[in-house]
């Protein structure tokens, strides 16, 4: 599946207040789901000595899917396409790698 197809198909399941004119809802959902991913990873460190069991990996796959859904909804709310976002990100990283500034900090390095 490509990003455009995912974005279009996921939009059919968007059921939140003022969908189509509400970037705040998917932003908050994205934060919540990213937190759930982080919490599961934290518990792997705490409870499983950093060893990811097949069950934890399956649970993370589901949570990452939720993260992706919210990213797609936020992009749609902002009139952005996931394909373009992904390509711009790869271009940015390639430029940083070519300039040997991939490590470090700052959005515009």
Secondary structure, 3 states (H helix, E strand, C coil): CCHHHHHHHHHCCCCCCCCCCCHHHHHHHHHHHHHHHHHHHHHHHHHCCCCCCHHHHHHHHHHHHHHHHHHHHHHHHCCCCHHHHHHHHHHHHHHHHHCCCCCCCCCCC
